[in-house]
């Protein structure tokens, strides 16, 4: 049973490292603030959560103890990282950072026009 647990731990940590690598490549290679922020918030969040879940399972299988601090870390990252990414993108849009020239659709522009027309 311990060997299966170690295999699962290794898989989760490797998956988290690969997702974090994809996030880092996305931050460097993507064209504008919004797509970079999307790569950073989604992939990095899943990568960190995978690594922490692997750590939790390692403690559970090898040391036979449940580490509540790791679970709190997973919950904290899961709740705060996507919200922070959304708020950063919204702030960039509100101060007028332009979209990439290849962007096809601007959903916030439509909602902003509706609000201005009502006032």
Secondary structure, DSSP 4 states (H G I P E B T S, - for coil): -HHHHHHHHHHHHHHHHHHHHHHHHHHHHSSSHHHHHHHHHHHHHHHHHHHHHHHHHHHHHTS----HHHHHHHHHHHHHHHHHHHHHHHHHHHTTPPPPTT----HHHHHHHHHHHH-
